[in-house]
Amino acid sequence: MTSESAQHKVAEGCSVEIGQAEPDAYNLRLYVAGQTPKSLAAIGNLKTICENYLTGRYFIEIIDLTITPQLAAGDQIIALPTLIRRLPPPLKRVIGDLSNTDRVLVGLDICPRETASS
Amino acid sequence: MGKHTIPSIVEGHEAAAARLSKALTGITGLDDLTLGGLPRGRPTLLCGSAGCGKTLFGVTFLVNGVTEFGEPGVFVSFEERPEDLDANVASLGFRLTDLVAAGKLVIDHVHIERSEIEESGEYDLEGLFVRLNYAIDRVGAKRVVLDTIEALFSGFTDGAVLRAELRRLFGWLKDKGVTAIITGERGEGQLTRYGIEEYVSDCVILLDNRVEDQVMTRRLRVVKYRGSAHGTNEYPFLIDQEGISVLPITSAGLEHCVSNEAVPTGVAGLDDMLGIQGYYRSSSVLISGLAGTGKSTFSASFVNAACERGERCLFFAFEESPEQVIRNMNSVGIQLKRHVDAGLLKFEAARPSLYGFEMHLARMNRDIERFRPNAIVVDPISAFRGPSSEIHATLVRLADICKSRGITAIFTTLSSPDDPLNENQRSVSSLMDTWVSLADVEANGERNRVLYLLKSRGMDHSKQLREYQLSSRGIQLVDVYVGPEGVLTGTARIAQEAREHDASLQRQHLAARRHREMVRKRELVELRIAEMRAELEMEENEFQMFVDEEGIRETTRRSERDAMEAIRRHHRDQ
């Protein structure tokens, strides 16, 4: 496996980043493979959910495995698209095109009550 | 395994081989029964229950690919972590880490933790494809093992998606041109738990381990092999420190070359009993007998003689340890240690219950292949317990293996006192070319050993019962006493011989006495004849004298008468 630092370097080169990597932000990573309808749907759905529930508290890294396939093993990617919550711990993962918002919220451990308050 | 056994398994293999390109697995025996290995560039399903050796088969396939055939490989493990896998196969001498470091092998551990995955919307397994593709391209892999892909079913809930993706995966592997092994857990009523045999339809191999009489035997069967002929039976296979070996069952046509050469038995008297001064080379010899009749000694004598000629022998001991055999044979003057030291003799000792019967055969076959002996001894075959048919089938194979390699095989078997020809012996008897039967004759408070040749194919052999003695000079054959009082052995034989000797002495004395009497009688008679003859002569003499006297008297009377007449005439004239 490539080392952690190398992974980051490649990731920086090939991934799309959205938001700010702040210490207490949700650090999310979305793995996709190419510009498939599922990939695009997942990216769109994730953006919407983050805007609605995690305004200003999220950082998304989108990794296209068709460009950096070596990153797939590191996060044990099998199904695509896969969304991984890297921070805050523990590591969480949601697979699919994220069309079911409730399940994404459960998977990312985001309490829907925050919606009501915001 | 010699290629010459292949035609006997299936007909028309050459045509099949021409149609289908195959990838050798490098697993002894498997390549024979699949007539050249797994279908190249296609996936093969390997299924079996837990502990069958699926993972080991996969690893062996890859390691052999790298080390023997120059084909790099990818091992995708869904169950074991690479370090565990490495440790598990290290005992077989596989150094996975070295192969990985050399860039010949990739081990990718796919870990799925159901509890930490949330599903939301549509997904596919493109990630697996990406990983696999990346791994294959990284080392230029030609071989891929997916072990055990069904683990995916426990990781994802959407079975329909999984099945569609698996179908796509196997198609993709074919397009990629890699020879793949996909392992699957044996399921109820079907080959695999999730029925993935539906998608992998080119070649299906089933592994099985069964326990019969508390002995486990591993078996392998090629369930299907599209586009190729293959051996269809269940074949036993062996996993030990040497790796996997499938026993290539020579369903063996009886085509082995025969030899007219005689191999001395190591027992001088026995050589004489066999018309050709020994056993035929590459024949099967059965030595049967009761406990303590010296079955092992006969086989050891043979081995000793063979080793002294510089031949190689393999001794399979199932009841004694090698040291024990060597020590015991020393007591009858057979020194085996020197042959072991010289590398001509090799002992392979194992308890019969260690493996199943067929497993033993697999092991023996491998030992034979490795040591390349001129002769083997299996002591004893009666130690094996199991269904008679199975024992028979196994011995047929062993005998065939030996015959095809020109190995003279000595089998010993223990017979029971009340039924000297028990079921096992009957079943193997037709296999044997020569059968030496050792027996005990118990009489007059002692036990003596006799042997006879129950059969010996292709030679004019002695039909006599012979007594033999085991002494510090080895085995000696003694002529038994066969007479009006039956067959006598041991001291009875010696006593009888003494009695015979006495009787003949007496007869000689009697004859001498009669002779002397005759001589005396003749002398007497002759004496009497002489006397009578003398008497007769005397009478004849007397008679002659009488005749003479009578003549004289007549003459006298005539002259007197003449004188008288003259006187009378004178008177008348006067």
Interface residues (C-beta under 8 A of the other chain):
Chain A: Y31 A33 K38 A41 A42 N45 L65 T66 P69 Q70 A72 A73 Q76 I77 I78 A79 L80 P81 T82 P90 L91 K92 R93 V94 I95 G96 D97 L98 S99 N100 T101 R103 V104 V106 G107
Chain B: D108 V110 H111 I112 E116 I117 E118 E119 S120 G121 E122 Y123 D124 L125 E126 G127 L128 V130 R131 N133 Y134 L152 G155 F156
